[in-house]
Amino acid sequence: MIRYTLKRLLSLCISLAVASLVIFTVIEVAPGDPASFMLGMNAQPETLAALRSELGLDASKPARYLAWVGGLLQGDFGTSYTYRTPVSEMIAARLWVSLPLALYALGLSTLIAFPAGIYAAARRGKAGDMGVMGATQLGIAVPNFWFAMILVLIFAINLRWFAAGGFVGWDQGVLTGLHALTLPAIALALPQAAILARVMRSALLDVLGEDYMRSARAKGLTERQALWRHGLRNALIPVLTIIGLQFSFLLAGSIIIEQVFYLPGLGRLVFQSISARDLIVVESVVMLLVFSVIVVNFLVDLAYAAVDPRLRARA
């Protein structure tokens, strides 16, 4: 297990190094100069040069890349060009919205998908199975921002159970904060739950055809008992993959939902920073999101090895 972990850790470090280079290159070649954007088209060349020097934009791109990566390794994300505040403080403030939202949505997705997938697998070919599969197909086909607008229309405008947008802050209490995140979390969770339920059903059906499942049935267990006692754990490997990918997506890809509900999260911060050409904020936030994706995949790989010892043997 130690050897397997070290190999995956080396792969993680290489992936982060490559990702940092790609992120910096792609963002830096984008058209538009932050200093020109901040001062306007009529700025004097001397003023423009002074601002570029103050922001560190007059250095060569390799030097700026090395300075940026060196700062990241020390926990220094730089200073925002627009707000002149440390990027780490901006990220920390927004992360307290995006991370609970992602975890909340992932929890709802899992709570919906696991029973639905198990129910469909246990009743394959029957009306219950077809009903679940029809609902999941609808969940996959409909975009989450449409779900968001429907939820706002029903629960915020008509029933007035929730606010239509905004976030009151955690200082008002955990329950109050979760209440404000409920509609966005549901809008994010429903399409992901549809995907996860289909994967769970497919994985369980594959497991039902294995020899050890037939042996369990031969010993007197019903199909449902064999499914719960022996099949569920062995079906978790592809499900863990999807859960890991979904968490990364929910954390990094909720920009539209945050726009719909006016949530001050990381996605909204990236959108605002792109609009203001605040490159250092965009680079740091995107790098943080990529880091979360790679780390989650690393943890999923370790979970694989814990669930399936054959993976450790291959390493």
WOZI-V838921 format. One record per pair of residues at least 12 apart in sequence whose C-alpha atoms are under 10 Angstrom apart, sorted by the first residue. I is the first residue (numbers start at 1). J is the second residue. D is the distance in Angstrom with one decimal. If there is no record, write none. Layout:
# WOZI-V838921
i = (I | I)
j = (J | J)
d = (D | D)
This chain:
# WOZI-V838921
i = (1 | 1 | 1 | 1 | 1 | 1 | 1 | 1 | 2 | 2 | 3 | 3 | 3 | 4 | 4 | 4 | 4 | 4 | 4 | 4 | 4 | 5 | 5 | 5 | 5 | 5 | 5 | 5 | 7 | 8 | 8 | 8 | 8 | 8 | 8 | 9 | 9 | 9 | 11 | 11 | 12 | 12 | 12 | 12 | 12 | 13 | 13 | 13 | 15 | 15 | 15 | 16 | 16 | 16 | 16 | 16 | 17 | 19 | 19 | 19 | 19 | 19 | 20 | 20 | 20 | 20 | 20 | 20 | 20 | 20 | 20 | 20 | 21 | 21 | 21 | 21 | 22 | 23 | 23 | 23 | 23 | 23 | 23 | 24 | 24 | 24 | 24 | 24 | 24 | 24 | 24 | 24 | 24 | 24 | 24 | 24 | 25 | 25 | 25 | 25 | 26 | 27 | 27 | 27 | 27 | 27 | 27 | 28 | 28 | 28 | 28 | 28 | 30 | 30 | 31 | 32 | 33 | 33 | 33 | 33 | 33 | 34 | 34 | 34 | 34 | 34 | 34 | 34 | 34 | 34 | 34 | 34 | 35 | 35 | 35 | 35 | 35 | 35 | 35 | 35 | 35 | 35 | 35 | 35 | 35 | 35 | 36 | 36 | 36 | 36 | 36 | 37 | 37 | 37 | 37 | 37 | 38 | 38 | 38 | 38 | 38 | 38 | 39 | 51 | 54 | 55 | 55 | 55 | 55 | 55 | 56 | 68 | 68 | 68 | 69 | 72 | 72 | 72 | 72 | 75 | 76 | 76 | 77 | 77 | 77 | 77 | 77 | 77 | 77 | 77 | 77 | 77 | 78 | 78 | 78 | 79 | 79 | 79 | 80 | 80 | 80 | 80 | 80 | 80 | 81 | 81 | 81 | 81 | 81 | 81 | 81 | 82 | 82 | 82 | 82 | 82 | 82 | 82 | 83 | 86 | 87 | 87 | 87 | 87 | 87 | 88 | 88 | 88 | 90 | 90 | 90 | 90 | 90 | 91 | 91 | 91 | 91 | 91 | 91 | 91 | 91 | 92 | 92 | 93 | 93 | 93 | 94 | 94 | 94 | 94 | 94 | 94 | 94 | 95 | 95 | 95 | 95 | 95 | 95 | 96 | 96 | 96 | 96 | 96 | 97 | 97 | 97 | 97 | 97 | 97 | 97 | 97 | 97 | 97 | 97 | 98 | 98 | 98 | 98 | 98 | 98 | 98 | 98 | 98 | 98 | 98 | 98 | 98 | 99 | 99 | 99 | 99 | 99 | 99 | 100 | 100 | 100 | 100 | 100 | 101 | 101 | 101 | 101 | 101 | 101 | 101 | 101 | 101 | 101 | 101 | 101 | 101 | 101 | 101 | 102 | 102 | 102 | 102 | 102 | 102 | 102 | 102 | 102 | 102 | 102 | 102 | 102 | 102 | 103 | 103 | 103 | 103 | 103 | 104 | 104 | 104 | 104 | 104 | 104 | 104 | 104 | 104 | 105 | 105 | 105 | 105 | 105 | 105 | 105 | 105 | 105 | 105 | 105 | 105 | 105 | 105 | 105 | 105 | 106 | 106 | 106 | 106 | 106 | 106 | 106 | 106 | 106 | 106 | 106 | 106 | 106 | 106 | 107 | 107 | 107 | 107 | 107 | 108 | 108 | 108 | 108 | 108 | 108 | 108 | 108 | 109 | 109 | 109 | 109 | 109 | 109 | 109 | 109 | 109 | 109 | 109 | 109 | 109 | 109 | 110 | 110 | 110 | 110 | 110 | 110 | 110 | 110 | 111 | 111 | 112 | 112 | 112 | 112 | 112 | 112 | 112 | 113 | 113 | 113 | 113 | 113 | 113 | 113 | 113 | 113 | 113 | 113 | 113 | 113 | 113 | 114 | 114 | 114 | 114 | 114 | 114 | 114 | 114 | 115 | 115 | 115 | 116 | 116 | 116 | 116 | 116 | 116 | 116 | 116 | 116 | 116 | 116 | 116 | 116 | 116 | 117 | 117 | 117 | 117 | 117 | 117 | 117 | 117 | 117 | 117 | 117 | 117 | 117 | 117 | 117 | 117 | 118 | 118 | 118 | 118 | 118 | 118 | 118 | 118 | 118 | 118 | 118 | 118 | 119 | 119 | 119 | 119 | 119 | 120 | 120 | 120 | 120 | 120 | 120 | 120 | 120 | 120 | 121 | 121 | 121 | 121 | 121 | 121 | 121 | 121 | 121 | 121 | 121 | 121 | 122 | 122 | 122 | 122 | 122 | 122 | 122 | 122 | 122 | 123 | 124 | 124 | 129 | 132 | 132 | 132 | 132 | 133 | 133 | 133 | 133 | 134 | 135 | 136 | 136 | 136 | 136 | 136 | 136 | 136 | 136 | 136 | 137 | 137 | 137 | 137 | 138 | 138 | 138 | 139 | 139 | 139 | 139 | 139 | 139 | 139 | 140 | 140 | 140 | 140 | 140 | 140 | 141 | 141 | 142 | 142 | 143 | 143 | 143 | 143 | 144 | 144 | 144 | 144 | 144 | 144 | 144 | 144 | 144 | 144 | 144 | 145 | 145 | 145 | 145 | 145 | 145 | 145 | 145 | 145 | 145 | 146 | 146 | 146 | 147 | 147 | 147 | 147 | 147 | 147 | 147 | 147 | 147 | 148 | 148 | 148 | 148 | 148 | 148 | 148 | 148 | 148 | 148 | 148 | 149 | 149 | 149 | 149 | 149 | 149 | 149 | 150 | 151 | 151 | 151 | 151 | 151 | 152 | 152 | 152 | 152 | 152 | 152 | 152 | 155 | 156 | 161 | 162 | 162 | 162 | 162 | 162 | 163 | 163 | 163 | 163 | 163 | 163 | 164 | 164 | 164 | 164 | 164 | 164 | 165 | 165 | 165 | 165 | 165 | 165 | 165 | 165 | 165 | 165 | 166 | 166 | 166 | 166 | 166 | 166 | 166 | 166 | 166 | 167 | 167 | 167 | 167 | 167 | 167 | 167 | 167 | 168 | 168 | 168 | 169 | 180 | 180 | 181 | 181 | 183 | 183 | 184 | 184 | 184 | 184 | 184 | 184 | 185 | 185 | 185 | 187 | 188 | 188 | 188 | 188 | 188 | 189 | 189 | 192 | 192 | 192 | 192 | 192 | 192 | 193 | 193 | 195 | 195 | 195 | 195 | 196 | 196 | 196 | 196 | 196 | 196 | 196 | 197 | 198 | 199 | 199 | 199 | 199 | 199 | 199 | 200 | 200 | 200 | 200 | 200 | 200 | 200 | 200 | 201 | 201 | 202 | 202 | 202 | 203 | 203 | 203 | 203 | 203 | 203 | 203 | 203 | 204 | 204 | 204 | 204 | 204 | 204 | 204 | 204 | 205 | 205 | 205 | 206 | 206 | 206 | 207 | 207 | 207 | 207 | 207 | 207 | 207 | 208 | 208 | 208 | 208 | 208 | 208 | 208 | 209 | 210 | 212 | 212 | 212 | 213 | 213 | 213 | 213 | 213 | 214 | 216 | 216 | 216 | 233 | 233 | 234 | 234 | 235 | 236 | 236 | 236 | 236 | 237 | 237 | 237 | 237 | 237 | 237 | 237 | 238 | 240 | 240 | 240 | 240 | 240 | 240 | 240 | 241 | 241 | 241 | 241 | 241 | 241 | 242 | 243 | 243 | 243 | 244 | 244 | 244 | 244 | 244 | 244 | 244 | 244 | 244 | 245 | 245 | 245 | 245 | 245 | 246 | 246 | 247 | 247 | 247 | 247 | 248 | 248 | 248 | 248 | 248 | 248 | 248 | 248 | 248 | 249 | 249 | 249 | 251 | 251 | 251 | 251 | 251 | 251 | 252 | 252 | 252 | 252 | 252 | 252 | 252 | 252 | 252 | 253 | 253 | 253 | 254 | 254 | 254 | 255 | 255 | 255 | 255 | 255 | 256 | 256 | 259 | 266 | 266 | 266 | 266 | 266 | 267 | 267 | 267 | 269 | 269 | 269 | 270 | 270 | 270 | 270 | 270 | 273)
j = (302 | 305 | 306 | 309 | 311 | 312 | 313 | 315 | 312 | 315 | 312 | 313 | 315 | 301 | 302 | 305 | 311 | 312 | 313 | 314 | 315 | 298 | 299 | 301 | 302 | 305 | 312 | 315 | 315 | 297 | 298 | 299 | 301 | 302 | 315 | 295 | 298 | 299 | 294 | 298 | 291 | 294 | 295 | 297 | 298 | 291 | 294 | 295 | 290 | 291 | 294 | 287 | 290 | 291 | 294 | 295 | 69 | 286 | 287 | 290 | 291 | 294 | 65 | 68 | 69 | 283 | 284 | 286 | 287 | 288 | 290 | 291 | 65 | 66 | 69 | 287 | 287 | 282 | 283 | 284 | 286 | 287 | 290 | 61 | 62 | 64 | 65 | 68 | 69 | 279 | 280 | 282 | 283 | 284 | 286 | 287 | 61 | 62 | 65 | 283 | 283 | 274 | 277 | 279 | 280 | 282 | 283 | 61 | 65 | 279 | 280 | 283 | 277 | 279 | 277 | 277 | 52 | 57 | 277 | 278 | 279 | 51 | 52 | 55 | 57 | 81 | 82 | 276 | 277 | 278 | 279 | 280 | 47 | 48 | 49 | 50 | 51 | 52 | 53 | 54 | 55 | 57 | 81 | 82 | 277 | 278 | 48 | 49 | 51 | 52 | 277 | 82 | 275 | 276 | 277 | 278 | 51 | 81 | 82 | 276 | 277 | 278 | 51 | 81 | 81 | 79 | 80 | 81 | 84 | 280 | 81 | 280 | 283 | 284 | 284 | 88 | 284 | 287 | 288 | 88 | 88 | 284 | 89 | 90 | 91 | 280 | 281 | 283 | 284 | 285 | 287 | 288 | 280 | 281 | 284 | 278 | 280 | 281 | 273 | 278 | 279 | 280 | 281 | 282 | 273 | 276 | 277 | 278 | 279 | 280 | 281 | 273 | 276 | 277 | 278 | 279 | 280 | 281 | 278 | 281 | 280 | 281 | 282 | 284 | 285 | 281 | 284 | 285 | 265 | 266 | 269 | 281 | 285 | 265 | 266 | 269 | 270 | 281 | 284 | 285 | 288 | 265 | 266 | 264 | 265 | 266 | 263 | 264 | 265 | 266 | 267 | 268 | 269 | 251 | 264 | 265 | 266 | 267 | 285 | 169 | 170 | 264 | 265 | 266 | 167 | 169 | 170 | 177 | 181 | 251 | 258 | 263 | 264 | 265 | 266 | 181 | 250 | 251 | 252 | 254 | 255 | 258 | 263 | 264 | 265 | 266 | 267 | 268 | 247 | 250 | 251 | 252 | 265 | 266 | 177 | 178 | 181 | 185 | 251 | 177 | 178 | 180 | 181 | 182 | 184 | 185 | 186 | 188 | 250 | 251 | 254 | 258 | 263 | 265 | 181 | 184 | 185 | 188 | 189 | 246 | 247 | 248 | 249 | 250 | 251 | 252 | 253 | 254 | 185 | 189 | 247 | 250 | 251 | 178 | 181 | 182 | 184 | 185 | 186 | 188 | 189 | 250 | 181 | 182 | 183 | 184 | 185 | 186 | 187 | 188 | 189 | 190 | 192 | 193 | 246 | 247 | 250 | 251 | 185 | 186 | 188 | 189 | 190 | 192 | 193 | 243 | 244 | 246 | 247 | 248 | 250 | 251 | 185 | 189 | 193 | 243 | 247 | 182 | 185 | 186 | 188 | 189 | 190 | 192 | 193 | 185 | 186 | 188 | 189 | 190 | 191 | 192 | 193 | 194 | 195 | 196 | 197 | 243 | 246 | 189 | 190 | 192 | 193 | 194 | 196 | 197 | 243 | 189 | 193 | 189 | 190 | 192 | 193 | 194 | 196 | 197 | 132 | 136 | 189 | 190 | 192 | 193 | 194 | 195 | 196 | 197 | 198 | 199 | 200 | 201 | 193 | 196 | 197 | 198 | 199 | 200 | 201 | 239 | 197 | 200 | 201 | 128 | 129 | 131 | 132 | 133 | 135 | 136 | 193 | 194 | 196 | 197 | 198 | 200 | 201 | 129 | 132 | 133 | 136 | 193 | 194 | 195 | 196 | 197 | 198 | 199 | 200 | 201 | 202 | 203 | 204 | 197 | 198 | 200 | 201 | 202 | 203 | 204 | 205 | 224 | 227 | 228 | 232 | 132 | 197 | 200 | 201 | 224 | 132 | 133 | 197 | 198 | 200 | 201 | 202 | 204 | 205 | 197 | 198 | 200 | 201 | 202 | 203 | 204 | 205 | 206 | 208 | 224 | 227 | 201 | 204 | 205 | 208 | 223 | 224 | 225 | 227 | 228 | 224 | 201 | 205 | 201 | 194 | 197 | 198 | 201 | 194 | 197 | 198 | 201 | 194 | 194 | 190 | 191 | 192 | 193 | 194 | 195 | 196 | 197 | 198 | 191 | 194 | 195 | 198 | 190 | 191 | 194 | 189 | 190 | 191 | 192 | 193 | 194 | 195 | 190 | 191 | 192 | 193 | 194 | 195 | 191 | 194 | 190 | 191 | 187 | 188 | 190 | 191 | 184 | 186 | 187 | 188 | 189 | 190 | 191 | 192 | 254 | 256 | 257 | 184 | 187 | 188 | 254 | 256 | 257 | 258 | 259 | 260 | 261 | 187 | 257 | 260 | 183 | 184 | 186 | 187 | 188 | 189 | 190 | 191 | 257 | 164 | 183 | 184 | 185 | 186 | 187 | 188 | 256 | 257 | 260 | 261 | 164 | 183 | 184 | 187 | 257 | 260 | 261 | 187 | 164 | 183 | 184 | 186 | 187 | 164 | 165 | 183 | 184 | 187 | 260 | 261 | 183 | 183 | 179 | 179 | 180 | 181 | 182 | 183 | 179 | 180 | 181 | 182 | 183 | 261 | 180 | 183 | 184 | 260 | 261 | 262 | 180 | 181 | 183 | 184 | 258 | 259 | 260 | 261 | 262 | 263 | 180 | 181 | 258 | 259 | 260 | 261 | 262 | 263 | 264 | 179 | 180 | 181 | 261 | 262 | 263 | 264 | 265 | 180 | 181 | 263 | 264 | 261 | 263 | 261 | 263 | 257 | 261 | 254 | 257 | 258 | 260 | 261 | 263 | 250 | 254 | 257 | 257 | 249 | 250 | 253 | 254 | 257 | 246 | 250 | 242 | 243 | 246 | 247 | 249 | 250 | 243 | 246 | 239 | 242 | 243 | 246 | 238 | 239 | 240 | 241 | 242 | 243 | 246 | 239 | 239 | 235 | 236 | 238 | 239 | 241 | 242 | 232 | 235 | 236 | 237 | 238 | 239 | 240 | 242 | 235 | 239 | 235 | 238 | 239 | 231 | 232 | 234 | 235 | 236 | 237 | 238 | 239 | 227 | 228 | 231 | 232 | 233 | 234 | 235 | 236 | 227 | 231 | 235 | 231 | 234 | 235 | 227 | 230 | 231 | 232 | 233 | 234 | 235 | 223 | 226 | 227 | 230 | 231 | 232 | 235 | 231 | 231 | 226 | 230 | 231 | 226 | 227 | 229 | 230 | 231 | 226 | 229 | 230 | 231 | 307 | 308 | 307 | 308 | 307 | 303 | 304 | 307 | 308 | 300 | 301 | 303 | 304 | 305 | 307 | 308 | 304 | 297 | 299 | 300 | 301 | 303 | 304 | 307 | 296 | 297 | 300 | 301 | 303 | 304 | 300 | 296 | 297 | 300 | 293 | 294 | 295 | 296 | 297 | 298 | 299 | 300 | 301 | 293 | 294 | 296 | 297 | 300 | 293 | 296 | 292 | 293 | 296 | 297 | 289 | 290 | 291 | 292 | 293 | 294 | 295 | 296 | 297 | 289 | 292 | 293 | 265 | 266 | 267 | 289 | 292 | 293 | 266 | 267 | 285 | 286 | 288 | 289 | 290 | 292 | 293 | 266 | 267 | 289 | 266 | 267 | 268 | 267 | 268 | 269 | 270 | 271 | 268 | 271 | 271 | 282 | 285 | 286 | 288 | 289 | 285 | 286 | 289 | 281 | 282 | 285 | 282 | 283 | 284 | 285 | 286 | 285)
d = (8.7 | 7.5 | 8.6 | 8.8 | 9.1 | 5.7 | 8.4 | 8.3 | 9.0 | 9.7 | 8.3 | 9.9 | 7.0 | 9.4 | 8.3 | 8.3 | 8.4 | 6.1 | 8.7 | 8.7 | 5.4 | 8.8 | 9.6 | 8.7 | 7.0 | 9.1 | 9.0 | 9.2 | 8.1 | 9.7 | 6.6 | 9.4 | 7.8 | 8.4 | 9.8 | 9.3 | 7.4 | 10.0 | 9.6 | 8.9 | 9.1 | 6.6 | 7.3 | 8.9 | 7.0 | 9.9 | 9.2 | 9.8 | 9.5 | 9.1 | 7.6 | 8.5 | 7.8 | 6.7 | 7.6 | 9.5 | 9.1 | 9.7 | 7.5 | 7.4 | 8.7 | 9.8 | 8.8 | 9.5 | 7.6 | 8.6 | 9.4 | 9.2 | 6.5 | 9.9 | 8.8 | 9.4 | 7.8 | 9.7 | 9.1 | 9.9 | 9.9 | 9.3 | 6.5 | 9.2 | 7.5 | 7.1 | 9.4 | 9.1 | 9.9 | 9.3 | 6.9 | 9.0 | 9.6 | 9.2 | 9.3 | 9.6 | 6.4 | 9.3 | 9.8 | 9.0 | 8.8 | 9.8 | 8.8 | 9.8 | 9.5 | 9.6 | 9.8 | 7.1 | 9.3 | 8.0 | 7.0 | 8.2 | 9.8 | 7.6 | 9.7 | 9.1 | 9.5 | 9.7 | 9.5 | 7.3 | 9.3 | 9.1 | 7.3 | 9.5 | 9.4 | 9.6 | 8.4 | 9.2 | 8.7 | 7.7 | 8.8 | 7.6 | 5.2 | 6.5 | 7.4 | 10.0 | 9.4 | 6.4 | 8.5 | 9.4 | 6.3 | 5.9 | 9.6 | 9.8 | 8.2 | 8.4 | 8.4 | 9.6 | 8.8 | 9.5 | 6.8 | 9.7 | 9.1 | 8.9 | 9.7 | 9.9 | 9.9 | 7.4 | 7.1 | 9.5 | 9.3 | 8.7 | 7.5 | 7.9 | 8.5 | 9.4 | 8.8 | 9.8 | 9.6 | 8.6 | 9.1 | 6.8 | 9.7 | 9.9 | 9.9 | 8.5 | 9.2 | 8.7 | 9.6 | 9.9 | 8.1 | 9.3 | 9.6 | 8.0 | 6.9 | 9.6 | 9.1 | 9.9 | 9.2 | 7.8 | 8.0 | 9.1 | 6.1 | 8.9 | 10.0 | 9.8 | 6.8 | 8.0 | 8.2 | 9.8 | 7.3 | 7.9 | 9.1 | 6.6 | 8.2 | 6.3 | 6.0 | 9.6 | 9.5 | 9.0 | 8.5 | 5.6 | 7.7 | 7.2 | 8.1 | 8.4 | 7.3 | 8.4 | 6.2 | 9.6 | 9.8 | 9.3 | 9.0 | 9.3 | 7.9 | 6.1 | 9.6 | 7.7 | 8.6 | 9.0 | 8.6 | 9.2 | 9.9 | 9.0 | 8.5 | 8.7 | 9.6 | 8.6 | 6.9 | 8.3 | 10.0 | 8.6 | 8.7 | 7.1 | 9.1 | 9.8 | 9.2 | 8.5 | 8.1 | 8.9 | 9.0 | 5.9 | 4.5 | 5.3 | 8.8 | 8.7 | 7.5 | 9.2 | 9.0 | 6.3 | 6.2 | 9.7 | 10.0 | 9.0 | 8.5 | 9.3 | 7.7 | 9.2 | 8.3 | 8.4 | 9.0 | 9.1 | 8.5 | 10.0 | 9.7 | 7.5 | 6.8 | 5.3 | 7.9 | 9.7 | 8.5 | 6.2 | 8.5 | 8.1 | 9.6 | 8.7 | 8.5 | 8.1 | 5.0 | 6.0 | 7.9 | 9.6 | 9.5 | 8.8 | 6.3 | 9.6 | 8.6 | 8.9 | 9.4 | 8.4 | 8.4 | 9.3 | 9.1 | 9.9 | 8.4 | 9.9 | 6.3 | 8.4 | 7.6 | 6.0 | 9.7 | 9.0 | 8.1 | 7.9 | 9.1 | 9.8 | 9.9 | 9.0 | 9.9 | 9.6 | 7.3 | 8.3 | 8.9 | 9.0 | 6.5 | 8.4 | 8.5 | 5.1 | 5.2 | 8.9 | 9.7 | 8.3 | 8.7 | 10.0 | 7.3 | 8.2 | 8.4 | 8.3 | 8.1 | 8.0 | 9.4 | 6.0 | 8.6 | 9.4 | 8.5 | 9.8 | 9.1 | 8.4 | 9.6 | 8.0 | 4.4 | 6.3 | 8.2 | 6.0 | 4.8 | 8.5 | 8.7 | 9.3 | 9.5 | 8.6 | 7.5 | 9.7 | 8.2 | 9.5 | 8.4 | 6.4 | 9.7 | 8.1 | 8.5 | 7.8 | 9.6 | 7.3 | 6.3 | 10.0 | 7.6 | 9.8 | 9.2 | 8.2 | 9.7 | 9.9 | 9.7 | 9.8 | 7.7 | 7.2 | 9.2 | 6.0 | 8.2 | 9.4 | 7.9 | 9.1 | 8.2 | 8.4 | 4.7 | 6.4 | 8.3 | 6.1 | 4.4 | 8.1 | 9.3 | 7.7 | 8.9 | 9.1 | 9.3 | 8.5 | 10.0 | 8.7 | 6.5 | 9.9 | 7.5 | 8.5 | 8.1 | 9.8 | 8.3 | 8.7 | 8.3 | 9.6 | 6.1 | 8.5 | 9.0 | 7.8 | 10.0 | 9.3 | 9.7 | 9.1 | 8.4 | 4.9 | 6.7 | 8.1 | 5.7 | 4.3 | 8.1 | 9.1 | 7.7 | 9.4 | 8.5 | 7.7 | 6.2 | 9.6 | 9.7 | 6.9 | 8.8 | 9.5 | 8.0 | 9.3 | 9.8 | 9.5 | 8.9 | 10.0 | 6.6 | 9.1 | 9.9 | 9.3 | 9.0 | 8.9 | 9.3 | 5.9 | 8.6 | 8.6 | 8.2 | 8.8 | 7.9 | 8.9 | 9.8 | 9.6 | 9.1 | 9.8 | 7.8 | 4.4 | 6.2 | 7.6 | 5.1 | 4.5 | 8.2 | 9.2 | 8.3 | 8.0 | 9.6 | 6.9 | 6.1 | 9.7 | 9.8 | 7.4 | 9.5 | 9.6 | 8.7 | 8.9 | 8.6 | 8.3 | 9.6 | 9.9 | 8.2 | 9.8 | 6.3 | 7.6 | 8.6 | 8.8 | 9.1 | 6.2 | 9.4 | 9.6 | 9.5 | 9.8 | 9.4 | 8.2 | 5.0 | 7.5 | 8.9 | 6.3 | 6.1 | 9.8 | 9.2 | 9.4 | 9.0 | 8.6 | 8.7 | 8.6 | 9.8 | 7.7 | 6.3 | 10.0 | 7.9 | 9.8 | 9.4 | 8.9 | 8.4 | 9.3 | 9.0 | 8.5 | 8.8 | 9.9 | 8.5 | 8.6 | 7.2 | 9.3 | 9.8 | 7.5 | 8.9 | 7.9 | 9.4 | 7.8 | 4.3 | 6.9 | 9.1 | 7.3 | 7.1 | 9.2 | 7.0 | 8.4 | 8.9 | 10.0 | 8.6 | 8.1 | 9.8 | 6.3 | 4.9 | 8.1 | 7.9 | 5.4 | 8.0 | 8.4 | 5.2 | 7.7 | 8.8 | 6.0 | 6.6 | 8.1 | 9.6 | 9.5 | 7.5 | 9.0 | 9.4 | 9.6 | 7.4 | 9.3 | 9.1 | 5.5 | 5.9 | 8.4 | 7.6 | 6.5 | 9.3 | 9.5 | 8.7 | 7.6 | 9.3 | 7.0 | 8.3 | 9.7 | 6.7 | 6.1 | 9.7 | 9.5 | 7.3 | 9.9 | 8.3 | 9.7 | 9.9 | 9.4 | 9.3 | 8.4 | 5.4 | 8.4 | 10.0 | 8.2 | 9.0 | 9.7 | 9.9 | 7.1 | 6.6 | 9.2 | 8.0 | 5.0 | 8.1 | 9.7 | 7.1 | 7.3 | 8.2 | 9.4 | 9.7 | 9.9 | 8.7 | 9.5 | 7.7 | 9.2 | 9.1 | 9.0 | 6.6 | 8.7 | 8.5 | 7.5 | 5.7 | 8.5 | 7.5 | 9.3 | 9.8 | 9.4 | 8.8 | 8.3 | 9.0 | 9.5 | 7.3 | 7.0 | 9.4 | 8.3 | 7.7 | 8.8 | 6.8 | 9.6 | 9.9 | 8.8 | 9.0 | 8.9 | 8.6 | 9.9 | 8.9 | 6.6 | 8.9 | 7.7 | 9.0 | 9.0 | 8.9 | 9.0 | 9.2 | 7.5 | 4.2 | 5.5 | 7.0 | 7.4 | 9.0 | 9.1 | 9.9 | 9.5 | 6.0 | 5.1 | 5.3 | 7.8 | 9.4 | 6.0 | 7.6 | 8.6 | 7.8 | 6.0 | 7.4 | 9.7 | 7.2 | 9.8 | 9.7 | 9.9 | 9.5 | 9.5 | 9.1 | 8.8 | 9.8 | 8.7 | 9.2 | 6.4 | 7.7 | 8.6 | 7.0 | 9.0 | 9.3 | 9.8 | 9.0 | 7.7 | 9.8 | 7.2 | 9.6 | 7.6 | 7.5 | 9.4 | 8.6 | 9.1 | 8.9 | 6.9 | 9.6 | 9.6 | 9.0 | 9.7 | 9.5 | 10.0 | 8.3 | 9.9 | 9.5 | 9.6 | 6.9 | 9.6 | 9.9 | 6.7 | 7.5 | 8.9 | 9.0 | 9.7 | 9.4 | 9.7 | 7.3 | 6.4 | 9.9 | 8.0 | 9.1 | 7.2 | 7.8 | 9.8 | 7.9 | 6.1 | 9.8 | 9.6 | 9.0 | 9.7 | 8.8 | 9.5 | 9.8 | 9.1 | 8.8 | 8.5 | 5.1 | 7.7 | 8.6 | 7.0 | 7.7 | 7.6 | 9.9 | 6.5 | 6.7 | 9.4 | 8.2 | 5.5 | 8.7 | 9.4 | 9.0 | 8.8 | 9.3 | 9.8 | 8.0 | 8.4 | 9.0 | 5.9 | 8.3 | 9.7 | 7.1 | 6.4 | 8.4 | 8.5 | 7.2 | 9.4 | 6.8 | 9.8 | 9.5 | 9.9 | 9.1 | 9.4 | 8.2 | 9.1 | 6.5 | 7.9 | 9.8 | 7.1 | 7.2 | 8.8 | 9.3 | 8.1 | 10.0 | 7.5 | 9.4 | 7.6 | 7.9 | 9.8 | 9.7 | 8.7 | 7.9 | 9.6 | 9.0 | 9.5 | 8.3 | 6.1 | 9.4 | 7.3 | 8.0 | 9.1 | 9.7 | 9.9 | 6.5 | 9.0 | 7.8 | 7.8 | 10.0 | 9.7 | 7.8 | 6.5 | 8.4 | 9.5 | 8.7 | 9.5 | 9.5 | 9.8 | 8.7 | 8.1 | 9.8 | 9.6 | 5.9 | 6.2 | 9.3 | 8.3 | 6.3 | 9.6 | 7.5 | 9.7 | 7.8 | 7.4 | 9.2 | 9.6 | 9.9 | 9.1 | 8.1 | 7.9 | 9.9 | 7.7 | 8.5 | 9.6 | 6.7 | 5.0 | 8.6 | 9.4 | 7.1 | 8.7 | 9.3 | 10.0 | 8.1 | 9.5 | 8.2 | 8.4 | 7.4 | 8.4 | 8.8 | 7.7 | 6.8 | 9.4 | 8.2 | 9.3 | 5.8 | 8.2 | 8.7 | 8.4 | 9.4 | 7.0 | 9.4 | 8.5 | 6.1 | 8.6 | 4.1 | 5.7 | 8.8 | 8.2 | 7.6 | 8.2 | 9.7 | 9.1 | 10.0 | 7.3 | 9.3 | 10.0 | 9.0 | 8.9 | 9.5 | 9.9 | 8.3 | 8.3 | 8.4 | 5.6 | 9.1 | 9.6 | 7.0 | 7.9 | 9.8)
